[in-house]
């Protein structure tokens, strides 16, 4: 099994730190799944989006409340969390991305 290192962008970390402790725990637990399983598959909580700059961006739904956008580097074995926000905020961001 290949393990990935999950890295969180500074702005995403700030958002995460602003959440209540219970929500932080839920989000962190879900992000840890990306260490061993970052690619979309069963369950529908992860999806590959089309990015205007043609870099692969993935979306992860977290507990029907939050969404994380991330990139995967298979070469470097990293997952970079680019953004975390509420589902409502994510819908505004989807204008930048199109589901594949």
KEVO-557211 format. One record per atom (N, C-alpha, C): residue number from 0; residue in one letter; atom name; x, y, z. Coordinates in steps of 0.001 Angstrom, whole numbers, padded with zeros to 6 digits. Each point is the difference from the previous one (the first is absolute). Last residue first. Example, Ala and Ser with C-alpha at 12.3 -4.5 7.8 and 13.67 -1.06 7.14 Angstrom:
   num   residuo   atomo         X         Y         Z
     1         S       N    012850   -002250    007080
     1         S      CA    000820    001190    000060
     1         S       C   -000770    001090    000730
     0         A       N    000290   -005720   -000070
     0         A      CA   -000890    001190    000000
     0         A       C    000900    001200    000000
This chain:
   num   residuo   atomo         X         Y         Z
    99         X       N   -015678    016209   -014147
    99         X      CA    000354   -000827   -001174
    99         X       C   -001039   -001060   -000210
    98         X       N   -000625    005049    002236
    98         X      CA    000117   -001430    000301
    98         X       C    000314   -000769   -001277
    97         X       N    001506    005058    000736
    97         X      CA   -001109   -000736   -000578
    97         X       C    000213   -001457    000344
    96         X       N    001701    005216    001978
    96         X      CA    000262   -001390   -000327
    96         X       C   -001266   -000616   -000599
    95         X       N    000168    004481    001591
    95         X      CA    001370   -000108   -000512
    95         X       C    000309   -001396   -000521
    94         X       N   -004114    001050    002091
    94         X      CA    000028    000739   -001248
    94         X       C    001377   -000053   -000641
    93         X       N   -000911   -001748    004367
    93         X      CA   -000179   -000938   -001103
    93         X       C   -000065    000708   -001350
    92         X       N    000201    002251    004326
    92         X      CA    001290   -000342   -000595
    92         X       C   -000160   -000903   -001221
    91         X       N   -003785    001173    002609
    91         X      CA    000508    001204   -000662
    91         X       C    001321   -000272   -000702
    90         X       N   -001846   -003401    002609
    90         X      CA   -000819    000181   -001197
    90         X       C    000413    001256   -000753
    89         X       N    001993   -000911    004180
    89         X      CA    000528   -000856   -001071
    89         X       C   -000807    000177   -001281
    88         X       N   -001391    002107    004002
    88         X      CA    001161    000677   -000567
    88         X       C    000547   -000792   -001186
    87         X       N   -003483   -002011    002388
    87         X      CA   -000463    001203   -000690
    87         X       C    001132    000764   -000659
    86         X       N    001016   -003721    002753
    86         X      CA   -000605   -000450   -001254
    86         X       C   -000467    001213   -000810
    85         X       N    003936    001093    003265
    85         X      CA   -001326   -000577    000139
    85         X       C   -000503   -000458   -001357
    84         X       N    005262    000021    000551
    84         X      CA   -001068    000947    000295
    84         X       C   -001318   -000716    000175
    83         X       N    005743   -000332   -001385
    83         X      CA   -001062   -000638    000782
    83         X       C   -001032    001079    000276
    82         X       N    004622   -000923   -003492
    82         X      CA   -001072    000820    000530
    82         X       C   -000952   -000871    000811
    81         X       N    004101   -001684   -001886
    81         X      CA    000060    001359   -000520
    81         X       C   -000988    000931    000692
    80         X       N    002858   -004725    001023
    80         X      CA   -001320    000572    000228
    80         X       C    000090    001476   -000372
    79         X       N    003055   -004249   -001625
    79         X      CA    000037    001397    000432
    79         X       C   -001435    000509    000112
    78         X       N    002935   -004860   -000054
    78         X      CA   -001329    000548   -000242
    78         X       C    000038    001401    000578
    77         X       N    004124   -003698   -001673
    77         X      CA   -000610    001022    000847
    77         X       C   -001423    000302   -000459
    76         X       N    003978   -002763   -001846
    76         X      CA   -000816   -000677    001023
    76         X       C   -000573    001014    000994
    75         X       N    002656    000655   -004175
    75         X      CA    000515    000426    001302
    75         X       C   -000729   -000662    001166
    74         X       N   -001318   -001106   -004432
    74         X      CA    001466   -000038   -000036
    74         X       C    000585    000319    001376
    73         X       N   -004643    000398   -000794
    73         X      CA    000395   -001404    000152
    73         X       C    001514   -000132    000051
    72         X       N   -003322    004057    001236
    72         X      CA    001243   -000226   -000728
    72         X       C    000433   -001441    000263
    71         X       N   -004871    003100    000335
    71         X      CA    000786   -001185    000332
    71         X       C    001267    000006   -000839
    70         X       N   -003870    003848    001997
    70         X      CA    000759   -000559   -001121
    70         X       C    000818   -001182    000514
    69         X       N   -004881    002756    001773
    69         X      CA    001387   -000437    000165
    69         X       C    000596   -000492   -001309
    68         X       N   -004492    002334    003149
    68         X      CA    000543   -000139   -001349
    68         X       C    001481   -000316    000140
    67         X       N   -004609   -000529    003387
    67         X      CA    001429    000287   -000171
    67         X       C    000338   -000197   -001471
    66         X       N   -004693    000954    003309
    66         X      CA    000612   -000516   -001221
    66         X       C    001473    000381    000012
    65         X       N   -004632   -000510    003712
    65         X      CA    001229    000613   -000498
    65         X       C    000468   -000680   -001285
    64         X       N   -004062   -001298    002326
    64         X      CA    000146    001386    000440
    64         X       C    001157    000711   -000680
    63         X       N   -001376   -004801   -000186
    63         X      CA   -001120    000802   -000493
    63         X       C    000060    001474    000407
    62         X       N    003640   -003325    000784
    62         X      CA   -001095    000046    000957
    62         X       C   -001154    000929   -000394
    61         X       N    003880    000220   -003199
    61         X      CA    000265   -000369    001394
    61         X       C   -001261    000246    000809
    60         X       N    002021   -000628   -005469
    60         X      CA   -001082    000440    000884
    60         X       C    000284   -000533    001397
    59         X       N    003438    001107   -004200
    59         X      CA   -000366   -000944    001055
    59         X       C   -001115    000602    000829
    58         X       N    002729    000605   -005156
    58         X      CA   -000912    000518    000999
    58         X       C   -000332   -001116    000990
    57         X       N    004278    001358   -003760
    57         X      CA   -000981   -000931    000534
    57         X       C   -000831    000691    001075
    56         X       N    003308    001229   -004566
    56         X      CA   -000461    000415    001315
    56         X       C   -001110   -000954    000412
    55         X       N    004160    000554   -003999
    55         X      CA   -001051   -000807    000609
    55         X       C   -000283    000473    001417
    54         X       N    001634    003142   -004086
    54         X      CA    000584   -000805    001065
    54         X       C   -001135   -000762    000668
    53         X       N   -000593    003254   -003588
    53         X      CA    000237   -001383   -000391
    53         X       C    000785   -000813    001030
    52         X       N   -001961    004576    000127
    52         X      CA    001431   -000041   -000334
    52         X       C    000463   -001424   -000297
    51         X       N   -004561    000914    001251
    51         X      CA    000287    000833   -001170
    51         X       C    001480   -000003   -000404
    50         X       N   -002388   -004280    002332
    50         X      CA    000531    001292    000416
    50         X       C    000307    000835   -001238
    49         X       N   -003272   -004456    001550
    49         X      CA    000794    000621   -001063
    49         X       C    000398    001387    000471
    48         X       N   -000919   -004270    003381
    48         X      CA   -000606    001157   -000661
    48         X       C    000896    000454   -001136
    47         X       N   -000982   -004713    003209
    47         X      CA    000950    000763   -000802
    47         X       C   -000754    001107   -000711
    46         X       N   -001363   -002467    004816
    46         X      CA   -000275    000134   -001427
    46         X       C    001079    000845   -000659
    45         X       N   -002034   -002684    004924
    45         X      CA    001155    000571   -000704
    45         X       C   -000309    000040   -001488
    44         X       N   -003149   -001805    003000
    44         X      CA    000402    001195    000741
    44         X       C    001217    000673   -000618
    43         X       N   -002420   -004240   -001379
    43         X      CA   -000394    001265   -000571
    43         X       C    000414    001244    000761
    42         X       N    000223   -005295    000311
    42         X      CA   -000473    000900    001043
    42         X       C   -000382    001385   -000475
    41         X       N    003808   -003290   -002324
    41         X      CA   -001303   -000286    000593
    41         X       C   -000368    001075    001014
    40         X       N    003610    001837   -002814
    40         X      CA   -000371   -001406   -000107
    40         X       C   -001388   -000182    000549
    39         X       N    004516    003840   -000814
    39         X      CA   -001430   -000307    000006
    39         X       C   -000239   -001491   -000182
    38         X       N    004627    001585    002290
    38         X      CA   -000654    000011   -001301
    38         X       C   -001487   -000335    000106
    37         X       N    003367    000053    003686
    37         X      CA   -000346    001342   -000471
    37         X       C   -000828    000038   -001293
    36         X       N    001701   -003298    004107
    36         X      CA   -000989   -000144   -001068
    36         X       C   -000422    001367   -000543
    35         X       N    003224   -000670    003586
    35         X      CA    000052   -001328   -000607
    35         X       C   -000925   -000152   -001203
    34         X       N    000472    004156    002372
    34         X      CA    001353   -000555    000135
    34         X       C    000124   -001341   -000716
    33         X       N   -004166    002432    000546
    33         X      CA    000756    000282   -001223
    33         X       C    001430   -000517    000066
    32         X       N   -003002   -000134    003720
    32         X      CA   -000312   -001067   -000953
    32         X       C    000819    000176   -001274
    31         X       N    000020    003307    003417
    31         X      CA    000967   -001097    000207
    31         X       C   -000248   -001170   -000944
    30         X       N   -003010    003725    000220
    30         X      CA    001208    000299   -000778
    30         X       C    001041   -001110    000146
    29         X       N   -003952   -000254    002598
    29         X      CA   -000297   -000243   -001413
    29         X       C    001232    000257   -000874
    28         X       N    000308    000973    004581
    28         X      CA   -000169   -001442   -000172
    28         X       C   -000242   -000337   -001469
    27         X       N    000168    004541    001237
    27         X      CA    001333   -000626    000043
    27         X       C   -000085   -001502   -000217
    26         X       N   -004072    002412    000324
    26         X      CA    000722    000340   -001232
    26         X       C    001363   -000691   -000025
    25         X       N   -002578   -000468    003934
    25         X      CA   -000665   -000670   -001124
    25         X       C    000772    000245   -001295
    24         X       N    001448    002277    003841
    24         X      CA    000278   -001430    000115
    24         X       C   -000602   -000767   -001172
    23         X       N   -000954    004592    000381
    23         X      CA    001412   -000203   -000348
    23         X       C    000334   -001482    000007
    22         X       N   -004239    001254    001539
    22         X      CA    000090    000060   -001463
    22         X       C    001436   -000190   -000467
    21         X       N   -000725    000253    004628
    21         X      CA   -000640   -001211   -000521
    21         X       C    000090   -000045   -001528
    20         X       N    001602    003920    002244
    20         X      CA    000859   -001191    000191
    20         X       C   -000610   -001262   -000588
    19         X       N   -001372    004667   -002214
    19         X      CA   -000124   -000567    001346
    19         X       C    000798   -001309    000081
    18         X       N    001782    003431   -003637
    18         X      CA   -001175   -000834    000258
    18         X       C   -000075   -000403    001469
    17         X       N    003634    002453   -002146
    17         X      CA   -001115    000858    000411
    17         X       C   -001255   -000801    000352
    16         X       N    004084   -001983   -001765
    16         X      CA    000212    000455    001380
    16         X       C   -001163    000840    000523
    15         X       N   -000008   -001386   -004551
    15         X      CA   -000138   -001162    000883
    15         X       C    000136    000408    001461
    14         X       N    000836    003258   -003254
    14         X      CA   -001422   -000327    000044
    14         X       C   -000234   -001151    000970
    13         X       N    004447    001102   -000788
    13         X      CA   -000668    001066    000757
    13         X       C   -001492   -000276    000122
    12         X       N    002532   -002839   -002744
    12         X      CA    000279   -000258    001417
    12         X       C   -000665    001049    000885
    11         X       N   -000197    000589   -004630
    11         X      CA   -000837   -001139    000374
    11         X       C    000186   -000324    001482
    10         X       N    002791    003267   -001824
    10         X      CA   -001378    000502    000099
    10         X       C   -000967   -001108    000401
     9         X       N    004552   -001228   -000758
     9         X      CA   -000133    000881    001166
     9         X       C   -001432    000522    000174
     8         X       N    000843   -004755   -002384
     8         X      CA    000296    001393   -000311
     8         X       C   -000302    000873    001225
     7         X       N    001252   -005253    000342
     7         X      CA   -001135    000916    000000
     7         X       C    000478    001425   -000251
     6         X       N    001466   -005595   -000844
     6         X      CA    000466    001350    000301
     6         X       C   -001186    000944   -000111
     5         X       N    001143   -005629    000408
     5         X      CA   -001026    001018   -000203
     5         X       C    000537    001339    000504
     4         X       N    002274   -004762   -001956
     4         X      CA    000133    001030    001026
     4         X       C   -001035    001080   -000312
     3         X       N   -000260   -005413   -001326
     3         X      CA    000233    001357   -000452
     3         X       C    000137    000908    001211
     2         X       N    000586   -005637   -001132
     2         X      CA   -000461    001074    000873
     2         X       C    000411    001345   -000576
     1         X       N   -000959   -005318   -001933
     1         X      CA    000773    001239   -000113
     1         X       C   -000602    001038    000940
     0         X       N    000105   -005635    000039
     0         X      CA   -000843    001182    000000
     0         X       C    000885    001240    000000
